[in-house]
Amino acid sequence: MSQVERFSISLEPELLRDFDHFCRVRKYPTRSEAVRQLIREKLTQEAWQADEQAVTATLTLVYDHHRSQLVSRLLDLQHHHVEQVISTLHVHLDHHRCLEVIVLRGKARQLRRMADALQTLKGVYQGHLVVASTVEEPAGDRQT
């Protein structure tokens, strides 16, 4: 089991009520678990802002697979960034549209550039880049 340290926090009554409501709606078992997750999310967001920080992310694309040369360009860009592409998932949505989820790992700056290159290809309807985590294990998850 991980070692934890306790600390206290002071909140205005209204903020505490709002936080407790947030915890109930999200079904957090305890306030502590909610605070831990919020801290991890904020630290991951901060890492994403630091261009040189290594992160994992997903890029979700919806595109027209009948668009001339689009599939070839998508694959070429992924192969050009083979160090950052960890895995892909391809789904046929209908006769024309495909959804592709690309799992990425690398420096935030590199992943943003790659995502920009893929999302702006003609025939890509939607693209959404989501940072998942820093590459290094968060302090709250380390085993002692």
C-alpha atoms as an extended CHARMM CRD file, in Angstrom:
* protein
*
       144  EXT
         1         1  MET       CA              0.0000000000        0.0000000000        0.0000000000  PROA      1               0.0000000000
         2         2  SER       CA              1.1780000000        3.5220000000       -0.7810000000  PROA      2               0.0000000000
         3         3  GLN       CA              2.2250000000        5.7570000000        2.0420000000  PROA      3               0.0000000000
         4         4  VAL       CA              0.0880000000        8.8710000000        2.3680000000  PROA      4               0.0000000000
         5         5  GLU       CA              0.5940000000       12.0960000000        4.2200000000  PROA      5               0.0000000000
         6         6  ARG       CA             -2.2570000000       14.0370000000        5.7430000000  PROA      6               0.0000000000
         7         7  PHE       CA             -2.7060000000       17.7740000000        5.5540000000  PROA      7               0.0000000000
         8         8  SER       CA             -5.6090000000       20.0340000000        6.3130000000  PROA      8               0.0000000000
         9         9  ILE       CA             -7.3250000000       22.5450000000        4.1110000000  PROA      9               0.0000000000
        10        10  SER       CA             -9.5380000000       25.4790000000        5.0050000000  PROA      10              0.0000000000
        11        11  LEU       CA            -12.4570000000       26.3810000000        2.7420000000  PROA      11              0.0000000000
        12        12  GLU       CA            -15.2940000000       28.8400000000        2.8250000000  PROA      12              0.0000000000
        13        13  PRO       CA            -18.6080000000       27.0920000000        3.6740000000  PROA      13              0.0000000000
        14        14  GLU       CA            -20.0880000000       27.7110000000        0.2160000000  PROA      14              0.0000000000
        15        15  LEU       CA            -16.9940000000       26.3400000000       -1.5350000000  PROA      15              0.0000000000
        16        16  LEU       CA            -17.0850000000       23.2490000000        0.6910000000  PROA      16              0.0000000000
        17        17  ARG       CA            -20.7790000000       22.6870000000       -0.1330000000  PROA      17              0.0000000000
        18        18  ASP       CA            -19.9950000000       22.9930000000       -3.8380000000  PROA      18              0.0000000000
        19        19  PHE       CA            -17.0560000000       20.6030000000       -3.4880000000  PROA      19              0.0000000000
        20        20  ASP       CA            -19.1620000000       18.0580000000       -1.5770000000  PROA      20              0.0000000000
        21        21  HSD       CA            -21.8090000000       18.2880000000       -4.3080000000  PROA      21              0.0000000000
        22        22  PHE       CA            -19.0800000000       17.7330000000       -6.9270000000  PROA      22              0.0000000000
        23        23  CYS       CA            -17.8820000000       14.6560000000       -4.9870000000  PROA      23              0.0000000000
        24        24  ARG       CA            -21.4050000000       13.2050000000       -4.7790000000  PROA      24              0.0000000000
        25        25  VAL       CA            -22.1850000000       13.8060000000       -8.4540000000  PROA      25              0.0000000000
        26        26  ARG       CA            -18.8850000000       12.2630000000       -9.5540000000  PROA      26              0.0000000000
        27        27  LYS       CA            -19.3090000000        9.4460000000       -6.9910000000  PROA      27              0.0000000000
        28        28  TYR       CA            -15.9500000000        9.9250000000       -5.3110000000  PROA      28              0.0000000000
        29        29  PRO       CA            -15.7680000000        7.6270000000       -2.2730000000  PROA      29              0.0000000000
        30        30  THR       CA            -14.0010000000       10.3110000000       -0.2170000000  PROA      30              0.0000000000
        31        31  ARG       CA            -13.0220000000       13.9530000000       -0.4150000000  PROA      31              0.0000000000
        32        32  SER       CA             -9.3930000000       12.8220000000       -0.3130000000  PROA      32              0.0000000000
        33        33  GLU       CA             -9.7700000000       10.8050000000       -3.5010000000  PROA      33              0.0000000000
        34        34  ALA       CA            -11.3670000000       13.7790000000       -5.2500000000  PROA      34              0.0000000000
        35        35  VAL       CA             -8.5650000000       16.0950000000       -4.1270000000  PROA      35              0.0000000000
        36        36  ARG       CA             -5.9090000000       13.5670000000       -5.2510000000  PROA      36              0.0000000000
        37        37  GLN       CA             -7.4540000000       13.2830000000       -8.7030000000  PROA      37              0.0000000000
        38        38  LEU       CA             -7.8570000000       17.0500000000       -9.0840000000  PROA      38              0.0000000000
        39        39  ILE       CA             -4.2200000000       17.5790000000       -8.1060000000  PROA      39              0.0000000000
        40        40  ARG       CA             -3.0570000000       14.9360000000      -10.6030000000  PROA      40              0.0000000000
        41        41  GLU       CA             -5.1570000000       16.5250000000      -13.3570000000  PROA      41              0.0000000000
        42        42  LYS       CA             -3.7570000000       19.9800000000      -12.6430000000  PROA      42              0.0000000000
        43        43  LEU       CA             -0.1610000000       18.7050000000      -12.5670000000  PROA      43              0.0000000000
        44        44  THR       CA             -0.7360000000       16.9250000000      -15.8870000000  PROA      44              0.0000000000
        45        45  GLN       CA             -2.1620000000       20.1310000000      -17.3970000000  PROA      45              0.0000000000
        46        46  GLU       CA              0.8820000000       22.0540000000      -16.1910000000  PROA      46              0.0000000000
        47        47  ALA       CA              3.1800000000       19.4310000000      -17.7200000000  PROA      47              0.0000000000
        48        48  TRP       CA              1.2880000000       19.7820000000      -21.0070000000  PROA      48              0.0000000000
        49        49  GLN       CA              2.0380000000       23.5010000000      -21.0020000000  PROA      49              0.0000000000
        50        50  ALA       CA              5.7670000000       22.8120000000      -20.5630000000  PROA      50              0.0000000000
        51        51  ASP       CA              6.9060000000       22.0550000000      -24.1140000000  PROA      51              0.0000000000
        52        52  GLU       CA              9.7570000000       19.7840000000      -23.0480000000  PROA      52              0.0000000000
        53        53  GLN       CA              7.7700000000       17.6700000000      -20.5660000000  PROA      53              0.0000000000
        54        54  ALA       CA              7.1720000000       14.0920000000      -21.7090000000  PROA      54              0.0000000000
        55        55  VAL       CA              3.4820000000       13.1860000000      -21.7220000000  PROA      55              0.0000000000
        56        56  THR       CA              1.0760000000       10.5850000000      -23.0360000000  PROA      56              0.0000000000
        57        57  ALA       CA             -1.9230000000       11.7050000000      -25.0490000000  PROA      57              0.0000000000
        58        58  THR       CA             -4.5960000000       10.5140000000      -27.4270000000  PROA      58              0.0000000000
        59        59  LEU       CA             -5.4620000000       12.0510000000      -30.7600000000  PROA      59              0.0000000000
        60        60  THR       CA             -8.9220000000       11.1960000000      -32.0520000000  PROA      60              0.0000000000
        61        61  LEU       CA             -9.6360000000       11.8560000000      -35.7200000000  PROA      61              0.0000000000
        62        62  VAL       CA            -12.8110000000       11.4920000000      -37.7710000000  PROA      62              0.0000000000
        63        63  TYR       CA            -12.1330000000       11.5670000000      -41.4970000000  PROA      63              0.0000000000
        64        64  ASP       CA            -13.4200000000       10.6740000000      -44.9520000000  PROA      64              0.0000000000
        65        65  HSD       CA            -11.5310000000        7.5710000000      -46.0130000000  PROA      65              0.0000000000
        66        66  HSD       CA            -12.6360000000        8.0930000000      -49.6350000000  PROA      66              0.0000000000
        67        67  ARG       CA            -10.7630000000       11.4100000000      -49.8060000000  PROA      67              0.0000000000
        68        68  SER       CA             -7.9870000000       11.0600000000      -52.3690000000  PROA      68              0.0000000000
        69        69  GLN       CA             -4.6210000000       10.3110000000      -50.7420000000  PROA      69              0.0000000000
        70        70  LEU       CA             -5.8530000000       11.1210000000      -47.2030000000  PROA      70              0.0000000000
        71        71  VAL       CA             -5.3090000000        7.6490000000      -45.7320000000  PROA      71              0.0000000000
        72        72  SER       CA             -1.8470000000        7.5290000000      -47.2880000000  PROA      72              0.0000000000
        73        73  ARG       CA             -0.9700000000       10.9390000000      -45.8120000000  PROA      73              0.0000000000
        74        74  LEU       CA             -2.2790000000        9.9500000000      -42.3800000000  PROA      74              0.0000000000
        75        75  LEU       CA             -0.1590000000        6.8070000000      -42.4150000000  PROA      75              0.0000000000
        76        76  ASP       CA              2.9120000000        8.6190000000      -43.7420000000  PROA      76              0.0000000000
        77        77  LEU       CA              2.7200000000       11.1910000000      -40.9410000000  PROA      77              0.0000000000
        78        78  GLN       CA              2.3180000000        8.4510000000      -38.3320000000  PROA      78              0.0000000000
        79        79  HSD       CA              5.3050000000        6.5610000000      -39.7100000000  PROA      79              0.0000000000
        80        80  HSD       CA              7.3110000000        9.7860000000      -39.7970000000  PROA      80              0.0000000000
        81        81  HSD       CA              6.6070000000       10.1090000000      -36.0450000000  PROA      81              0.0000000000
        82        82  VAL       CA              7.1040000000        6.4400000000      -35.1910000000  PROA      82              0.0000000000
        83        83  GLU       CA              8.8560000000        7.3270000000      -31.9100000000  PROA      83              0.0000000000
        84        84  GLN       CA              5.7310000000        9.1120000000      -30.6770000000  PROA      84              0.0000000000
        85        85  VAL       CA              3.0150000000        6.7530000000      -31.9900000000  PROA      85              0.0000000000
        86        86  ILE       CA              2.4300000000        3.9750000000      -29.4800000000  PROA      86              0.0000000000
        87        87  SER       CA             -0.7530000000        2.4380000000      -30.8590000000  PROA      87              0.0000000000
        88        88  THR       CA             -3.7410000000        3.1260000000      -33.0950000000  PROA      88              0.0000000000
        89        89  LEU       CA             -7.3640000000        2.0200000000      -33.1490000000  PROA      89              0.0000000000
        90        90  HSD       CA             -9.3420000000        2.2500000000      -36.3840000000  PROA      90              0.0000000000
        91        91  VAL       CA            -13.1600000000        2.1400000000      -36.5000000000  PROA      91              0.0000000000
        92        92  HSD       CA            -15.4180000000        2.2720000000      -39.5710000000  PROA      92              0.0000000000
        93        93  LEU       CA            -18.2580000000        4.6380000000      -38.6150000000  PROA      93              0.0000000000
        94        94  ASP       CA            -20.1630000000        4.3680000000      -41.8840000000  PROA      94              0.0000000000
        95        95  HSD       CA            -19.5010000000        4.0110000000      -45.6170000000  PROA      95              0.0000000000
        96        96  HSD       CA            -17.4540000000        7.2310000000      -45.7870000000  PROA      96              0.0000000000
        97        97  ARG       CA            -16.2420000000        8.1060000000      -42.3010000000  PROA      97              0.0000000000
        98        98  CYS       CA            -13.6220000000        6.4590000000      -40.1190000000  PROA      98              0.0000000000
        99        99  LEU       CA            -12.5740000000        7.1830000000      -36.5670000000  PROA      99              0.0000000000
       100       100  GLU       CA             -8.9670000000        6.7460000000      -35.5880000000  PROA      100             0.0000000000
       101       101  VAL       CA             -7.5940000000        6.9620000000      -32.0590000000  PROA      101             0.0000000000
       102       102  ILE       CA             -3.8300000000        7.3830000000      -31.8970000000  PROA      102             0.0000000000
       103       103  VAL       CA             -2.0290000000        6.8970000000      -28.5880000000  PROA      103             0.0000000000
       104       104  LEU       CA              1.0130000000        9.1530000000      -28.3830000000  PROA      104             0.0000000000
       105       105  ARG       CA              3.9920000000        9.5410000000      -26.0740000000  PROA      105             0.0000000000
       106       106  GLY       CA              6.6440000000       12.2230000000      -26.2620000000  PROA      106             0.0000000000
       107       107  LYS       CA              7.4270000000       15.8370000000      -25.5290000000  PROA      107             0.0000000000
       108       108  ALA       CA              4.3170000000       17.9920000000      -25.4020000000  PROA      108             0.0000000000
       109       109  ARG       CA              5.5930000000       20.3070000000      -28.1330000000  PROA      109             0.0000000000
       110       110  GLN       CA              6.2260000000       17.3850000000      -30.5040000000  PROA      110             0.0000000000
       111       111  LEU       CA              2.7970000000       15.8830000000      -29.8990000000  PROA      111             0.0000000000
       112       112  ARG       CA              1.0410000000       19.2040000000      -30.5150000000  PROA      112             0.0000000000
       113       113  ARG       CA              2.9300000000       19.6370000000      -33.8070000000  PROA      113             0.0000000000
       114       114  MET       CA              2.0780000000       16.1260000000      -34.9240000000  PROA      114             0.0000000000
       115       115  ALA       CA             -1.5840000000       16.5860000000      -33.9840000000  PROA      115             0.0000000000
       116       116  ASP       CA             -1.7100000000       19.8820000000      -35.8760000000  PROA      116             0.0000000000
       117       117  ALA       CA             -0.2650000000       18.2190000000      -38.9750000000  PROA      117             0.0000000000
       118       118  LEU       CA             -2.7990000000       15.3660000000      -38.8500000000  PROA      118             0.0000000000
       119       119  GLN       CA             -5.8660000000       17.4430000000      -37.9380000000  PROA      119             0.0000000000
       120       120  THR       CA             -5.3600000000       19.9630000000      -40.7370000000  PROA      120             0.0000000000
       121       121  LEU       CA             -5.2410000000       17.4650000000      -43.5920000000  PROA      121             0.0000000000
       122       122  LYS       CA             -8.0560000000       17.9160000000      -46.1250000000  PROA      122             0.0000000000
       123       123  GLY       CA            -10.7540000000       15.3620000000      -45.4140000000  PROA      123             0.0000000000
       124       124  VAL       CA            -10.2770000000       15.2940000000      -41.6460000000  PROA      124             0.0000000000
       125       125  TYR       CA            -13.6380000000       16.3420000000      -40.1960000000  PROA      125             0.0000000000
       126       126  GLN       CA            -12.6560000000       16.4840000000      -36.5390000000  PROA      126             0.0000000000
       127       127  GLY       CA             -9.5470000000       16.1460000000      -34.4510000000  PROA      127             0.0000000000
       128       128  HSD       CA             -9.2300000000       16.2110000000      -30.6960000000  PROA      128             0.0000000000
       129       129  LEU       CA             -5.9660000000       15.9560000000      -28.7540000000  PROA      129             0.0000000000
       130       130  VAL       CA             -6.2260000000       15.0140000000      -25.0690000000  PROA      130             0.0000000000
       131       131  VAL       CA             -3.2940000000       14.8060000000      -22.6860000000  PROA      131             0.0000000000
       132       132  ALA       CA             -3.6660000000       11.7400000000      -20.4960000000  PROA      132             0.0000000000
       133       133  SER       CA             -0.7060000000       11.7880000000      -18.1440000000  PROA      133             0.0000000000
       134       134  THR       CA              2.8940000000       12.6590000000      -17.6760000000  PROA      134             0.0000000000
       135       135  VAL       CA              5.1620000000        9.8440000000      -18.7870000000  PROA      135             0.0000000000
       136       136  GLU       CA              6.7260000000        9.4590000000      -15.3730000000  PROA      136             0.0000000000
       137       137  GLU       CA              4.5330000000        7.8620000000      -12.7630000000  PROA      137             0.0000000000
       138       138  PRO       CA              2.7390000000       10.5300000000      -10.6790000000  PROA      138             0.0000000000
       139       139  ALA       CA              3.9760000000       10.8240000000       -7.0990000000  PROA      139             0.0000000000
       140       140  GLY       CA              0.5890000000        9.7360000000       -5.7680000000  PROA      140             0.0000000000
       141       141  ASP       CA              0.8840000000        6.3800000000       -7.5430000000  PROA      141             0.0000000000
       142       142  ARG       CA              4.4070000000        5.3980000000       -6.4980000000  PROA      142             0.0000000000
       143       143  GLN       CA              4.7150000000        2.2800000000       -4.3960000000  PROA      143             0.0000000000
       144       144  THR       CA              6.9190000000        2.4140000000       -1.3120000000  PROA      144             0.0000000000
